[in-house]
């Protein structure tokens, strides 16, 4: 229960920082902290939990203003990305994180195009995807490190218990 509340607080905090600070900095592209948090959590917990965390985080991102896209678009993208990150984390965790951080913006553009978003076309993809992928790739190790520092299993301290013997 505590781990789930910690996950919800992390996703909410990442969403608030993304909406209030990073999106308002004025850069053409910026890293997606919510996506990177989903990828890091999925790498820790596996594909099923990654898909659930991704869906709920994507739904929260869909509902956060400004909503200029179809409801459920980011939920689908983050659900698939969370599943893939959790699935690949068993074999090659950092490669899985890097592939998902680079591929998720392309998946978002593809889903937007399939859903008929008028602002998405090939020229938009060519102009935006390389920068978004690079920003996510640069920020991913820092986010993964922070999430692993918060959620890794704690090592129990070895305690020597002295007993007494009966003669």
Buried (B, 14 or more C-beta within 10 A) or exposed (E): EEEEEEBBEBBEEBBEBBBEEBBEEEEEBBBBBBBBBBBBBBBBBBBEBBBBBBBBBBBBBBEBEEEEBBEBBBBBBBBBBBBBBBBBBEEEBEEBBBBBBBBBBBBBBBBBBEEEBEEBEEEBBEEBBEBBBBBBBEBBBEBBEBBBEBBEEEEEEEEEEEEEEEE
